[in-house]
Amino acid sequence: MTATVSQLFRYPVKSMAGETHTSLEFSERGAVGDRVWAVRDEVRGGIRGGKKIPSLMTLAARFAGEVEATGSSPAIITAPDGSTRDTGSEDINDWLSEKLAHPVTLWPLLPAQALEHYRRGAPDHEDFETELREMFARADDEPLPDLALFAEVVEYESPPGTYFDAFPVHLLTRQSLASMARYRSESSFHVDRFRPNVLLDAPDSDHPFPETAWVGRRIGIGELEFDIVGECPRCAMTTHGFGNLPKDPGIMRALVEANNGNIGVYARVVKAGRLHVGDRVG
């Protein structure tokens, strides 16, 4: 199929709204600057995202200046009321805790050897299935997602040394979003709900979810190459309300019915470089 890059995104702070770009540099760890900050839950422990602290999704983050290829470059966080803080502000933890209505601390990336930092915090439920159903917003009569791809992060919140859920790059097509909008017209399947790094346009595909055809393959986009690891099982974050998007459990009901709860694909970077809007697949 013919496909081109339509939009590029990176998210300086895990689970907060991020930045849109016309070009982005990608290294083996994904888009440079993507998810290089995260909050730690000071009640339950562990690094947390929007699955556990949905109010994170109401904040936005952007970099303050040049972004270093490694580490956590300074960023500016904006709350819904318009107030801002730099990631290096002395009161950043108190400010974030107030905005999120939950005690948290903000952390840069730590070395992969800091295993305790990346270890999962205490679950909200003693029953493991109940915990998973809440995390993935699955009803009692719906199957849980296949988590075989996530073996590395059973013990840890993210692969140590990163703040990704599991893999460094998420690809999504406009056609997949359009398919879901047709399937459930009363819901808003806006790209912001699904937080891809690369949004692609594949106008000549007749597949409702074109990117799934790449699973298990290596694809080139512009000067980069990606290994497409697998489909992306969606979690409760897609149903939360933030910005102009309302809370909508129907998002997950529709995804489960239409595509086993998946949309988009995970990828690893095989050949690094700069990606531009308009770059072609293949």
C-alpha positions in Angstrom: 0.0 0.0 0.0 1.0 3.6 -0.4 1.4 5.4 2.9 3.0 8.7 4.0 3.7 10.4 7.3 0.8 12.7 8.2 1.8 13.9 11.7 4.7 13.4 14.2 4.3 13.5 18.0 6.5 13.3 21.1 5.5 13.5 24.7 8.2 14.9 27.1 6.3 13.7 30.2 4.7 10.3 30.3 0.9 10.5 29.9 0.8 14.3 29.5 -0.2 15.9 26.2 2.9 16.5 24.1 4.3 18.3 21.0 3.4 18.0 17.3 6.3 18.4 14.8 7.0 18.5 11.1 10.2 16.5 11.6 11.6 14.4 14.4 14.9 12.7 15.1 14.6 9.0 16.0 17.3 6.9 17.7 17.2 3.3 18.8 15.2 4.4 21.8 12.5 6.1 19.8 11.8 9.7 19.1 14.4 11.9 20.7 12.9 13.5 23.8 9.9 11.2 23.9 8.8 10.2 27.4 11.9 11.3 29.2 10.1 12.4 32.4 7.5 10.6 34.5 5.8 10.9 37.9 6.1 8.5 40.7 3.1 7.7 42.9 4.0 8.5 46.5 1.0 6.6 47.8 1.2 3.3 46.0 4.8 3.5 44.8 6.1 3.1 41.3 6.2 5.2 38.2 2.6 5.9 37.1 0.8 6.9 33.9 -2.7 7.8 32.9 -4.0 4.3 33.6 -3.6 4.9 37.3 -3.6 8.7 37.5 -6.0 9.9 34.8 -5.6 13.6 35.7 -2.1 13.4 34.2 -3.8 13.5 30.8 -5.2 17.0 31.6 -1.7 18.5 31.7 0.6 19.3 28.8 4.4 19.4 28.4 6.8 20.9 25.9 10.5 21.3 25.9 12.0 24.6 26.9 14.8 24.6 24.4 17.2 22.3 22.6 16.6 18.6 23.2 19.6 16.4 24.0 19.9 13.0 22.3 20.0 11.3 25.7 18.8 12.1 29.2 15.9 14.3 30.2 16.1 17.8 28.8 14.2 20.6 30.7 10.5 20.9 29.9 7.6 23.2 30.8 4.4 21.7 32.1 1.1 23.5 31.7 -2.0 22.8 33.8 -5.6 23.2 32.7 -5.8 26.5 34.6 -3.0 27.9 32.5 -0.4 27.9 35.2 3.1 26.5 34.4 6.1 25.1 36.0 9.6 24.1 34.7 10.6 20.5 35.4 13.5 21.9 37.4 11.3 24.2 39.6 11.9 23.8 43.4 8.2 23.4 44.0 7.5 21.1 41.1 6.5 18.1 43.2 4.1 20.1 45.4 2.6 21.9 42.3 2.1 18.6 40.4 0.6 16.9 43.5 -1.9 19.8 43.8 -2.9 19.8 40.1 -3.2 16.0 40.1 -5.0 15.8 43.5 -2.6 13.0 44.3 0.9 13.0 46.0 3.5 12.5 43.3 7.2 13.3 42.5 8.6 14.1 39.1 11.6 12.1 37.8 14.0 12.2 34.9 15.2 9.0 33.3 17.4 7.0 35.6 19.9 4.3 34.4 18.5 0.9 33.6 20.4 -0.5 36.6 18.1 1.4 39.0 15.7 -1.5 39.0 13.8 -0.4 42.1 12.9 2.9 40.5 11.2 1.0 37.6 9.6 -1.7 39.6 5.8 -1.7 39.6 4.0 -0.1 42.5 1.4 -1.8 44.6 -1.7 -2.9 42.7 -5.1 -1.3 43.5 -6.8 -4.7 43.8 -5.6 -8.0 45.4 -7.3 -10.0 42.6 -5.0 -9.9 39.5 -7.8 -10.3 37.0 -9.7 -7.4 38.6 -6.6 -5.3 38.4 -6.1 -6.1 34.7 -9.8 -5.4 33.8 -9.6 -2.0 35.4 -6.3 -1.2 33.7 -7.5 -2.2 30.3 -11.1 -1.0 30.8 -12.5 -4.4 30.0 -16.1 -5.4 31.0 -16.6 -8.7 32.8 -17.8 -10.4 29.6 -15.0 -9.1 27.4 -11.7 -11.0 26.9 -8.6 -9.5 28.4 -5.9 -8.6 25.9 -3.1 -11.0 24.9 -0.1 -9.7 27.0 2.5 -12.0 25.5 4.3 -9.0 24.1 4.7 -7.5 27.5 6.7 -10.2 29.3 9.5 -7.8 29.9 7.3 -5.4 31.9 5.4 -7.8 34.2 7.7 -6.9 37.0 8.5 -3.3 35.9 6.3 -0.4 35.0 8.4 0.1 31.8 11.6 -1.5 30.3 14.2 -0.2 32.8 16.0 2.8 31.5 12.8 4.1 29.7 9.3 5.3 30.5 7.6 3.6 27.6 4.8 1.1 28.4 6.7 -1.6 26.4 8.1 -0.4 23.1 9.7 2.8 21.9 7.5 3.7 18.9 3.8 3.6 18.3 2.5 3.9 14.7 -1.1 4.5 13.7 -3.0 5.3 10.5 -5.7 7.8 9.8 -7.7 5.0 8.2 -7.9 3.0 11.5 -9.3 6.1 13.3 -11.8 6.6 10.4 -12.8 2.9 10.6 -13.6 3.3 14.3 -15.4 6.6 13.8 -17.7 4.7 11.3 -18.1 1.8 13.7 -19.3 4.1 16.5 -20.2 7.5 15.2 -21.3 8.8 18.6 -17.8 8.6 19.9 -14.8 10.8 19.1 -11.8 8.7 17.9 -9.5 11.7 17.9 -5.8 11.0 17.5 -5.1 12.6 20.9 -6.8 9.7 22.6 -4.3 7.2 21.2 -1.0 9.1 21.5 1.0 7.8 18.5 4.5 8.9 17.6 3.8 8.6 13.9 0.4 9.1 12.3 0.3 7.7 8.7 -2.1 8.2 5.8 -2.7 5.1 3.7 -5.5 6.3 1.3 -5.4 3.4 -1.1 -5.7 0.7 1.5 -9.0 -1.2 1.6 -8.1 -2.7 5.1 -10.0 -1.2 8.0 -6.7 -1.2 10.0 -3.9 -0.9 7.4 -1.0 -0.9 9.8 -1.7 -4.4 11.0 -0.5 -5.7 7.6 3.1 -4.7 8.7 3.1 -6.8 11.9 6.2 -9.1 11.9 7.8 -7.1 9.0 10.5 -4.6 8.7 9.4 -1.4 7.0 11.2 1.7 5.8 9.8 5.2 6.3 11.9 7.9 4.7 15.5 7.2 5.8 14.4 5.1 8.8 13.7 1.4 9.3 11.3 -0.1 11.9 10.6 -3.6 13.0 6.8 -3.8 13.6 6.5 -5.9 16.7 2.7 -6.3 17.2 -0.7 -4.7 17.5 -1.2 -2.3 20.4 -3.8 -3.4 23.0 -5.5 -0.3 24.3 -6.0 0.6 27.9 -8.3 2.7 30.1 -6.4 5.9 29.0 -8.3 5.9 25.7 -11.6 6.3 27.5 -10.7 9.2 29.9 -11.9 12.8 29.4 -9.4 15.5 28.9 -9.2 18.8 26.9 -12.3 18.9 24.7 -12.7 15.1 24.7 -15.3 13.6 27.0 -15.0 10.6 29.2 -16.3 7.8 27.0 -16.3 4.1 28.0 -17.9 3.4 24.6 -14.5 3.9 23.0 -13.3 0.6 24.5 -16.6 -1.3 23.9 -16.2 -0.4 20.2 -12.5 -1.3 20.0 -13.1 -4.7 21.6 -16.0 -5.5 19.2 -14.3 -4.2 16.1 -10.6 -5.2 16.6 -10.1 -7.2 19.8 -9.4 -4.0 21.7 -6.4 -3.1 19.5 -5.6 -0.1 17.4 -2.1 0.9 16.1 1.1 -1.1 16.2 4.3 -1.1 18.3 7.7 -0.8 16.6 11.4 -0.8 17.3 13.8 1.5 15.5 16.3 -0.5 13.4 17.8 2.3 11.4 17.9 5.7 13.1 17.6 9.1 11.4 15.2 12.0 10.9 11.6 11.5 9.9 9.6 14.2 8.2 5.9 14.8 7.5 5.4 13.6 3.9 8.0 10.8 4.1 6.8 7.6 2.4 6.6 4.0 3.6 8.6 1.6 1.5 
